[in-house]
């Protein structure tokens, strides 16, 4: 289907600005979406300061394949590379 979105990646300026403060360990987690839209929601988070969780990036993907995970990690690196 040509009208289907396969990947959607986004972050917010505050998340990019905060990249300078988090620890170097990034955790990626996902949850399956059901219903009308389906797919998977991926998030990357880091810890900073007193172990507070800091949300870095989000992505909607069609499934957990190697190519899609590469897309997510590559874009996450680009988003935070602006600061580092």
C-alpha positions in Angstrom: 0.0 0.0 0.0 1.6 3.3 -1.1 -0.4 5.4 1.4 1.1 3.6 4.4 3.8 5.3 6.5 6.6 2.9 7.4 8.7 5.0 9.8 8.1 8.1 11.7 10.8 9.6 13.9 10.7 12.7 16.0 12.1 14.6 19.0 11.7 17.9 20.6 14.2 20.8 20.9 14.2 20.4 24.7 15.3 16.7 24.2 18.1 17.7 21.9 19.3 20.5 24.3 19.3 18.0 27.2 21.6 15.6 25.4 24.6 17.3 27.0 23.5 16.3 30.5 22.6 12.7 30.4 24.9 9.7 31.2 26.3 7.8 28.3 24.0 4.8 28.7 20.9 5.0 26.5 18.0 2.6 26.9 15.7 1.7 24.0 12.3 0.3 24.7 9.3 -0.5 22.5 5.6 -1.3 22.9 3.3 -2.8 20.3 0.4 -0.7 19.1 -2.9 -2.4 18.4 -6.0 -1.3 16.7 -6.3 1.0 13.8 -2.7 2.0 13.5 -0.7 -1.0 14.6 3.1 -1.1 14.5 5.5 -0.4 17.3 6.4 2.7 19.3 10.1 3.0 20.2 11.5 5.4 22.7 15.1 6.1 23.7 15.7 7.3 27.3 18.7 8.2 29.3 19.4 9.0 33.0 20.8 12.2 34.3 21.5 13.8 37.7 19.8 11.9 40.5 18.8 9.0 38.2 15.9 10.9 36.7 14.7 9.6 33.3 15.1 11.8 30.3 13.2 11.1 27.1 15.3 11.6 24.0 13.5 10.5 20.9 10.4 8.6 19.7 9.6 6.6 16.6 6.7 4.8 15.1 7.8 1.8 13.1 6.1 -1.0 11.2 8.0 -3.8 13.0 11.2 -4.7 14.7 13.5 -5.5 11.8 17.2 -4.9 11.5 16.7 -2.1 9.0 14.1 -0.3 11.1 16.2 -0.5 14.2 19.1 0.9 12.3 16.9 3.7 11.1 15.9 4.5 14.7 19.5 4.4 16.1 21.0 6.4 13.2 18.4 9.1 13.7 18.8 9.1 17.4 22.5 9.6 17.0 22.0 12.4 14.5 19.6 14.2 16.9 22.0 14.1 19.8 25.2 14.7 17.7 24.0 18.3 17.2 25.0 19.0 20.8 27.9 16.6 21.5 
